[in-house]
Amino acid sequence: MRLAVLGLIVLSVLAVGCLSRPLLYDVKVAPEVISPNADGRDDVTRIEYKLRRSADLSIYFLDAEGEKHYFRQNKRRSSGKYSVYFGGVVEGRMLPDGTYTWVLEATDLNGHTQKVEGPFTVVDADTVMPELRNFSVYPQVFTPNQDGIDDRVTITFYLNKEVRELRVYLLDKAGNKYPVAEKEGAAKPKMPGVHTYDYEGGVDLGATPPPDGTYTVVAEAEDLVGNKVRETSTLTIEHGGVPRADIVNAAVEFYPEVVPLGGTLTFTATVENFGSVPIRTTGPPPGTTYTTSENFNTLGWYEEPGAWRFGIDFEGNSTGRPYPYRFALGSDAELTVINGEKYLMPGQRATIVGHLQIIDKPPRIAPHYWAGLIHEDVRIVNDHVDPQVINIGF
């Protein structure tokens, strides 16, 4: 019994001894005067301290009005030695020139609080905030599917000063970030001037864009001393995806095999949209008859960036453009109208029948004819499909 009582007394003495020793000690802040302007001289101060036991630690600066500017607030720290650099920036903004009191405050798990403080001065600080002036996102409804309509988003702003970091990204509701690359322009990266960012969702590289939905467009800049600025807008993605279509089985039927001069060659093929997004198409409609002296331009159906068409080409073509005889990927009854444009929907097939009246002598009696699937101003998706010899009689 005596030993037990003695043990309790010893433990109590040790506990009191531990509590009587300082929780926060060996605190140093040097230099006490900083000039945070990125000139490489006294831009930062070093804060050192030791904790005897676990505690919640705060570091803040009291200005002349007694307002607290927190650098760290109630951060849990274990016992040990710590150091951190402070460059005058609190919550993304530089402290103005003036005299302050630095304060380190620690509260242990028993609620015991200890403060250590000292003088601190800021001079010649760079307090000019970076600005992203006239921040704009256009268009704000974006359809990254290479149909030539609202396929790209342009993000523009004017940066007023040199910065250390400059980034633009899309942010979804789950916190995922999708970076946006800067477009080369007159202003050098991170330097003052107009900065333009071009975003197509990765579709041009064959990547699947972010899922349809509404995103926050975020632009952030941090200057050489740590001043930070953030601008936001919204962007809605609709009908996003990589367009995919083929001539089914790479098969085309040409008939007849012998065509007299002045006669008509007919061809039939089926096209399938096997992708996840609608593909836009334009005329002339299937069933149209061309003559060999015509092409899609002479019929008034000019090239449209992003539009898909089925085309016919031939050996000895000297028109200066491939696939001069082009057709829409389906009739009006088969196509779906979206915002005034015609689309072949995902999973849909359409059979194209076209006619070519041969009124001009070909460069050879038996030229090859073939088909193609053209994604205009993007690429020829299927080229030289099922070439066949057609004998022209003249």
C-alpha positions in Angstrom: 0.0 0.0 0.0 2.8 2.4 0.9 4.6 1.6 -2.4 1.4 2.3 -4.4 0.9 5.7 -2.7 4.5 6.5 -3.2 4.2 5.7 -6.9 1.2 8.0 -7.3 3.1 10.8 -5.6 6.1 10.3 -8.0 3.8 10.3 -11.1 2.0 13.4 -9.9 5.3 15.2 -9.4 6.5 14.2 -12.8 3.3 15.4 -14.4 3.5 18.7 -12.7 7.1 19.0 -13.7 6.2 18.4 -17.3 3.4 20.9 -17.3 5.7 23.5 -15.6 8.2 23.2 -18.5 7.3 25.5 -21.5 5.1 23.9 -24.2 6.6 26.3 -26.8 10.2 27.1 -26.7 13.4 28.1 -28.6 11.3 30.4 -30.8 13.2 32.4 -33.4 12.1 34.8 -36.1 14.8 36.2 -38.3 15.2 38.6 -39.9 12.7 40.8 -38.1 12.5 43.2 -41.1 11.7 41.9 -44.6 11.3 43.6 -47.9 9.2 41.1 -49.9 9.6 42.3 -53.5 11.4 39.4 -55.2 14.8 41.2 -55.4 16.5 38.3 -53.6 17.3 40.3 -50.5 15.4 39.8 -47.2 12.4 38.6 -49.1 11.4 36.1 -46.4 11.9 35.4 -42.7 12.6 32.1 -41.1 10.3 31.0 -38.2 11.7 28.3 -35.9 10.1 26.8 -32.8 10.0 23.6 -30.7 7.0 21.9 -29.1 7.5 19.8 -26.0 4.2 17.9 -26.6 1.4 17.7 -29.1 -0.5 20.9 -29.6 -2.6 23.1 -31.9 -0.3 25.8 -33.3 -1.2 29.2 -34.7 1.2 31.8 -36.3 -0.2 35.2 -36.9 0.8 38.9 -37.2 -0.9 41.7 -35.3 -1.1 45.0 -37.2 -1.3 48.5 -35.6 -5.1 48.2 -35.3 -4.8 44.8 -33.5 -6.2 42.8 -36.4 -4.8 39.3 -36.7 -3.4 38.1 -40.0 -3.1 34.3 -39.8 -0.3 32.5 -41.5 -1.1 29.2 -39.7 -4.3 28.7 -37.6 -4.9 25.8 -35.2 -2.7 23.3 -37.0 -2.1 20.1 -35.1 1.6 19.5 -34.5 3.4 16.7 -32.6 6.3 17.4 -30.3 9.5 18.3 -32.1 11.5 21.0 -33.9 9.9 23.0 -36.7 10.8 25.7 -39.2 8.9 27.5 -41.9 9.6 30.5 -44.2 7.2 33.5 -44.3 7.3 35.9 -47.2 4.7 38.3 -46.1 1.7 36.8 -47.9 -1.4 35.9 -45.9 -4.4 34.3 -47.6 -3.0 35.1 -51.0 -2.3 38.8 -50.4 0.8 40.6 -49.3 0.8 42.4 -46.0 1.2 46.2 -46.5 4.3 48.0 -45.3 4.2 48.6 -41.6 5.1 47.4 -38.1 3.6 44.2 -36.8 3.9 41.8 -33.9 4.5 38.2 -34.7 2.8 35.7 -32.4 3.2 32.0 -32.0 0.4 30.4 -30.0 0.2 26.8 -28.9 -2.6 24.9 -27.1 -1.9 21.4 -25.9 -4.5 18.6 -25.4 -5.2 19.6 -21.9 -6.1 23.2 -23.0 -2.9 24.8 -21.7 -2.0 27.7 -24.0 1.3 29.5 -24.4 2.2 32.5 -26.5 5.5 33.8 -27.7 5.7 37.1 -29.6 8.1 39.7 -31.0 8.4 42.7 -33.3 8.2 42.4 -37.1 8.4 45.0 -39.9 7.5 44.9 -43.6 9.1 47.4 -46.0 9.1 47.9 -49.8 6.6 45.1 -50.2 5.2 44.2 -53.6 1.5 44.7 -52.8 0.4 44.9 -56.5 -2.0 42.0 -57.0 -1.9 40.0 -60.2 -5.1 40.7 -62.2 -6.8 38.6 -64.9 -8.7 41.5 -66.5 -11.7 40.9 -68.7 -11.7 37.2 -68.0 -14.0 35.6 -70.6 -15.2 32.1 -71.7 -16.7 31.7 -75.1 -18.9 29.9 -75.9 -20.3 28.9 -72.6 -22.1 25.9 -74.0 -19.6 23.6 -75.7 -20.1 20.5 -77.9 -16.7 18.8 -78.4 -17.6 16.4 -81.1 -15.9 17.8 -84.2 -19.1 18.7 -85.9 -17.8 22.2 -86.7 -20.2 23.9 -84.3 -19.1 25.1 -80.9 -16.3 22.5 -81.0 -13.8 24.8 -79.2 -13.8 27.1 -76.2 -11.7 30.2 -76.1 -10.7 31.6 -72.7 -9.1 35.0 -72.7 -7.8 37.6 -70.2 -5.3 40.3 -69.7 -2.5 39.7 -67.2 -1.2 42.9 -65.6 2.2 41.7 -64.3 4.8 38.9 -64.4 3.8 35.9 -62.4 5.4 32.7 -61.2 2.4 30.5 -61.8 -0.4 30.8 -64.3 -2.9 28.0 -64.9 -6.4 27.4 -66.4 -8.5 24.3 -65.8 -12.0 22.9 -65.7 -13.2 21.8 -62.3 -16.1 19.3 -61.9 -18.3 18.8 -58.9 -16.1 16.0 -57.6 -13.0 18.2 -57.6 -11.4 16.7 -60.7 -9.3 19.1 -62.7 -9.0 19.2 -66.5 -6.1 21.4 -67.6 -6.4 23.8 -70.5 -3.3 24.6 -72.6 -2.4 28.2 -73.5 -2.4 29.1 -77.1 0.7 30.7 -78.5 0.2 34.5 -78.8 2.0 37.8 -78.6 2.3 37.6 -74.8 5.0 35.3 -73.5 3.9 32.7 -70.9 3.5 34.2 -67.4 4.3 37.7 -68.7 2.0 40.8 -68.9 -0.3 40.9 -71.9 -3.3 39.1 -73.5 -3.4 35.4 -72.8 -5.6 33.0 -74.8 -6.4 29.4 -74.0 -7.9 27.1 -76.5 -9.9 24.0 -75.4 -11.4 21.2 -77.5 -11.8 18.6 -74.8 -9.0 16.4 -76.2 -11.2 15.3 -79.2 -8.6 16.5 -81.8 -6.2 14.0 -80.3 -8.7 11.2 -80.3 -9.3 11.4 -76.5 -12.7 11.3 -74.9 -13.7 14.7 -73.5 -14.9 15.2 -70.0 -18.5 13.9 -69.4 -21.4 16.1 -70.3 -22.3 18.5 -67.6 -21.6 21.9 -66.1 -18.1 22.8 -65.1 -16.3 25.7 -63.4 -13.6 27.3 -65.5 -10.8 28.4 -63.2 -7.9 30.7 -63.9 -5.3 31.2 -61.2 -2.2 33.3 -61.1 0.5 33.7 -58.4 3.1 36.4 -58.7 6.8 36.3 -57.7 6.1 37.2 -54.1 3.1 35.0 -53.6 0.1 37.3 -54.2 -2.6 35.2 -55.7 -5.7 35.8 -57.8 -8.5 33.5 -59.0 -11.2 34.0 -61.6 -14.1 31.7 -62.4 -16.8 31.2 -64.9 -19.0 28.3 -66.0 -18.9 26.0 -69.0 -21.5 23.4 -70.0 -20.5 20.4 -72.1 -23.2 18.8 -74.3 -23.0 15.9 -76.9 -19.3 15.5 -76.2 -17.3 12.6 -77.7 -15.2 11.3 -80.5 -17.2 10.9 -83.7 -16.8 7.5 -85.3 -18.4 6.2 -88.5 -17.5 3.7 -91.3 -18.6 2.5 -94.7 -20.1 -0.8 -93.6 -18.0 -3.8 -94.5 -15.9 -1.4 -96.7 -18.3 -2.4 -99.5 -19.6 -0.4 -102.4 -21.8 -1.6 -105.2 -21.1 0.0 -108.6 -23.4 -0.8 -111.6 -23.5 -1.3 -114.5 -19.9 -2.3 -115.1 -20.0 -0.9 -118.6 -21.4 2.6 -119.1 -21.6 4.2 -122.5 -20.6 7.9 -122.8 -23.7 9.8 -121.7 -24.9 6.9 -119.6 -25.2 6.8 -115.8 -23.2 5.0 -113.2 -25.1 4.1 -110.0 -23.5 3.3 -106.7 -24.8 2.1 -103.3 -23.2 1.9 -99.9 -24.2 1.8 -96.3 -22.7 4.1 -93.6 -22.9 3.4 -89.9 -22.4 5.8 -87.0 -20.8 3.4 -84.4 -19.7 6.2 -82.1 -21.3 7.8 -79.0 -22.2 11.2 -80.5 -24.3 12.4 -83.4 -22.4 13.2 -86.6 -23.4 16.2 -88.7 -23.9 15.8 -92.4 -24.9 18.0 -95.3 -26.2 17.5 -98.8 -26.9 16.9 -101.5 -29.2 14.1 -100.5 -28.9 10.5 -101.6 -30.5 10.0 -105.0 -28.8 13.1 -106.5 -27.5 12.7 -110.0 -24.2 14.5 -110.8 -22.7 14.9 -114.3 -18.9 14.4 -114.7 -18.6 18.2 -115.3 -20.1 19.0 -111.9 -19.0 18.7 -108.3 -20.5 19.4 -104.9 -19.5 23.0 -105.1 -21.2 23.6 -108.5 -24.4 22.2 -107.0 -24.2 24.7 -104.2 -23.2 22.2 -101.4 -19.9 23.7 -100.3 -17.4 22.2 -97.9 -18.4 22.7 -94.3 -15.8 22.2 -91.5 -17.0 19.3 -89.3 -19.6 17.9 -91.7 -19.5 14.2 -92.8 -20.3 13.1 -96.4 -20.0 10.0 -98.5 -18.0 10.6 -101.7 -17.0 9.1 -105.0 -13.7 9.5 -106.7 -12.1 8.1 -109.7 -8.8 7.3 -111.5 -7.5 10.3 -113.4 -9.4 12.9 -111.4 -8.0 16.3 -112.4 -10.5 18.5 -110.6 -8.0 19.5 -107.9 -10.1 18.1 -105.1 -10.7 14.6 -103.9 -14.1 13.1 -103.9 -15.8 15.7 -106.1 -19.2 13.8 -105.9 -20.4 13.9 -102.4 -23.7 13.0 -100.6 -25.4 13.4 -97.3 -25.3 10.4 -94.9 -29.0 9.8 -95.3 -32.3 11.3 -96.4 -34.2 14.0 -94.5 -36.5 11.3 -93.2 -33.5 9.4 -91.7 -31.6 12.3 -90.2 -32.3 14.0 -87.0 -32.4 17.8 -86.8 -30.6 19.4 -83.9 -30.4 23.2 -83.7 -31.2 23.4 -87.4 -28.5 21.0 -88.4 -28.9 17.4 -89.7 -27.3 14.5 -87.9 -26.9 10.7 -88.2 -27.4 9.5 -84.7 -25.3 7.0 -82.7 -26.0 3.4 -83.7 -27.8 4.5 -86.9 -27.2 3.2 -90.4 -28.1 4.9 -93.7 -27.9 3.5 -97.2 -26.7 6.0 -99.8 -27.6 5.6 -103.4 -26.1 8.1 -105.9 -25.8 8.6 -109.7 -23.1 9.9 -112.0 -23.9 10.7 -115.6 -20.7 10.3 -117.6 -20.7 13.1 -120.2 -17.0 13.7 -120.5 -14.5 11.3 -121.9 -12.3 9.8 -119.2 -8.5 9.9 -119.5 -8.7 6.1 -120.0 -11.3 3.7 -121.1 -11.5 1.6 -118.0 -10.8 3.8 -114.9 -11.2 2.7 -111.3 -14.0 4.2 -109.2 -14.0 4.1 -105.4 -15.7 5.5 -102.4 -14.7 7.5 -99.3 -16.1 8.8 -96.1 -15.0 12.4 -95.6 -15.0 14.4 -92.3 -14.6 17.7 -93.9 -11.7 19.9 -92.8 -10.7 17.1 -90.4 -9.7 14.0 -92.3 -10.7 11.4 -94.8 -12.0 8.7 -92.5 -12.3 5.9 -95.1 -10.2 6.4 -98.3 -10.1 4.4 -101.6 -12.8 2.0 -100.4 -13.6 -0.9 -102.7 -12.1 0.4 -106.0 -13.7 -1.2 -109.1 -13.1 -1.0 -112.8 -15.8 0.7 -114.9 -15.6 0.4 -118.6 -16.6 3.6 -120.4 -17.8 3.2 -123.9 -17.0 5.9 -126.4 
